[in-house]
Amino acid sequence: MHETPLFSTPLSVGGLTLPSRLVLAPMAGLGHVAYREVLGRFGGFGFMVTEMCNARAVPQESRRHSPVFRWRDEEAAGLVCQIFGGEPEVMADAARRIEAEGLMGVDINMGCSVAAICKKGYGAALLKDPERAVAIVRAVRRAVRCPVMVKFRSGWENSPDLAVDLARRFEDAGADLLTFHPRVAPDRRSRPPKWAHIRLVAEAVSIPVLGNGNAFCAADCLRMMEETGCAGVSIGRMAIARPWIFAQLALGFEPDEDIFLRTALEQIDAIWRHFEQARAIKMYKKYLPYLAANFVYGHSLWPELARGTTREEMTHNAERILGKRPAVASTPNAFLFTS
């Protein structure tokens, strides 16, 4: 696959110039520092995003001990930290810490629809309170000079009207970039995202809007950008299944037959270097459904890859199973994407 010039066209965001219009979406339990280390070796992305970080904890967090507010020094300049919370000053305090650490920018989570987050009034629940949502963006903007971004959904009703209105208000409040996922908050991917709503949001503002939702290959990303006019694409689950996707689309990287084994072993090495055994095994096993989704018989390979409780067993499984080069599906099986 040759690179697509559109994806590697620079994009200006808040005074910074991104080298690619493809970015890593934030994903709880998946976009951790070890995964990003592996992704970083491939390159091709505009920036990466951390897992969700609790804004109340961020000002006191230790980056050496927190499982989510953690990064490698070499990735800081291209890393955006996503925060969740519901009080403007709490979010602003977190943003100040993020900027002081030298990270690229702050992303405000208004898209997570998990009950544990929403019942506290955080994540997508903020879309039920537009005044508070806008106040948070305004407070964060006043607190920092780095790029301020917002990740949000359509809202809680199946209409684009709220998203369009909020996009304008977020821009007025000082947001530099919006990432829009065109699904209602209660929908956990049971229906296709409404890409037509991305166009309405993108046309409503002058700042860049990234589209998000069911972009699994180059054709999907191109179609999303062409159909919606969005400035770029935020890629999530596919980037876990194939961390080289950004390099493949933006840089022309050509994966060989051993890419799956090699990447799995690199994931094992990075996860066990960054985390202690109990957490490492959980993190690696959360990654395995995405790895298995790449293969024609992924449903049967997944339990085989996950058998055991130690690093040595995971390494042996990967070498034994992936070393045989199982048949690769043209598109990963999304039914194996578990989060």
Secondary structure as the mmCIF struct_conf table of DSSP 4:
data_model
#
loop_
_struct_conf.conf_type_id
_struct_conf.id
_struct_conf.beg_label_comp_id
_struct_conf.beg_label_asym_id
_struct_conf.beg_label_seq_id
_struct_conf.end_label_comp_id
_struct_conf.end_label_asym_id
_struct_conf.end_label_seq_id
TURN_TY1_P TURN_TY1_P1 PRO A 5 SER A 8
BEND BEND1 THR A 9 THR A 9
STRN STRN1 LEU A 11 VAL A 13
TURN_TY1_P TURN_TY1_P2 GLY A 14 GLY A 15
STRN STRN2 LEU A 16 LEU A 18
BEND BEND2 PRO A 19 PRO A 19
BEND BEND3 ARG A 21 ARG A 21
STRN STRN3 LEU A 22 LEU A 24
HELX_LH_PP_P HELX_LH_PP_P1 ALA A 25 PRO A 26
TURN_TY1_P TURN_TY1_P3 ALA A 28 LEU A 30
BEND BEND4 GLY A 31 GLY A 31
HELX_RH_AL_P HELX_RH_AL_P1 VAL A 33 PHE A 42
BEND BEND5 GLY A 46 GLY A 46
STRN STRN4 MET A 48 ASN A 54
TURN_TY1_P TURN_TY1_P4 ALA A 55 ALA A 57
HELX_RH_3T_P HELX_RH_3T_P1 VAL A 58 GLN A 60
TURN_TY1_P TURN_TY1_P5 ARG A 63 HIS A 65
BEND BEND6 PRO A 67 PHE A 69
HELX_RH_3T_P HELX_RH_3T_P2 ASP A 73 GLY A 78
STRN STRN5 LEU A 79 PHE A 84
BEND BEND7 GLY A 86 GLY A 86
HELX_RH_AL_P HELX_RH_AL_P2 PRO A 88 ALA A 100
TURN_TY1_P TURN_TY1_P6 GLU A 101 GLY A 102
BEND BEND8 MET A 104 MET A 104
STRN STRN6 GLY A 105 MET A 110
HELX_RH_AL_P HELX_RH_AL_P3 ALA A 115 CYS A 118
TURN_TY1_P TURN_TY1_P7 LYS A 119 GLY A 121
HELX_RH_3T_P HELX_RH_3T_P3 GLY A 123 LYS A 128
HELX_RH_AL_P HELX_RH_AL_P4 PRO A 130 ALA A 143
BEND BEND9 ARG A 145 CYS A 146
STRN STRN7 VAL A 148 GLY A 155
BEND BEND10 TRP A 156 ASN A 158
BEND BEND11 PRO A 160 PRO A 160
HELX_RH_AL_P HELX_RH_AL_P5 ASP A 161 ALA A 173
TURN_TY1_P TURN_TY1_P8 GLY A 174 GLY A 174
BEND BEND12 ASP A 176 ASP A 176
STRN STRN8 LEU A 177 VAL A 184
TURN_TY1_P TURN_TY1_P9 ALA A 185 PRO A 186
BEND BEND13 ARG A 188 ARG A 191
HELX_RH_AL_P HELX_RH_AL_P6 TRP A 195 ALA A 204
BEND BEND14 SER A 206 ILE A 207
STRN STRN9 VAL A 209 ASN A 212
BEND BEND15 GLY A 213 ASN A 214
BEND BEND16 CYS A 217 CYS A 217
HELX_RH_AL_P HELX_RH_AL_P7 ALA A 218 THR A 228
BEND BEND17 ALA A 231 ALA A 231
STRN STRN10 GLY A 232 ILE A 235
HELX_RH_AL_P HELX_RH_AL_P8 ARG A 237 ALA A 241
TURN_TY1_P TURN_TY1_P10 PRO A 243 TRP A 244
HELX_RH_AL_P HELX_RH_AL_P9 ILE A 245 LEU A 251
TURN_TY1_P TURN_TY1_P11 GLU A 257 ASP A 258
HELX_RH_AL_P HELX_RH_AL_P10 ILE A 259 HIS A 274
BEND BEND18 PHE A 275 PHE A 275
HELX_RH_AL_P HELX_RH_AL_P11 GLN A 277 ALA A 292
TURN_TY1_P TURN_TY1_P12 ALA A 293 ASN A 294
STRN STRN11 PHE A 295 PHE A 295
TURN_TY1_P TURN_TY1_P13 VAL A 296 TYR A 297
HELX_RH_AL_P HELX_RH_AL_P12 GLY A 298 LEU A 305
TURN_TY1_P TURN_TY1_P14 ALA A 306 ALA A 306
BEND BEND19 GLY A 308 THR A 310
HELX_RH_AL_P HELX_RH_AL_P13 ARG A 311 LEU A 322
TURN_TY1_P TURN_TY1_P15 GLY A 323 LYS A 324
HELX_LH_PP_P HELX_LH_PP_P2 PRO A 326 ALA A 327
STRN STRN12 VAL A 328 VAL A 328
HELX_LH_PP_P HELX_LH_PP_P3 ALA A 329 ALA A 329
BEND BEND20 SER A 330 THR A 331
HELX_RH_3T_P HELX_RH_3T_P4 ALA A 334 LEU A 336
#
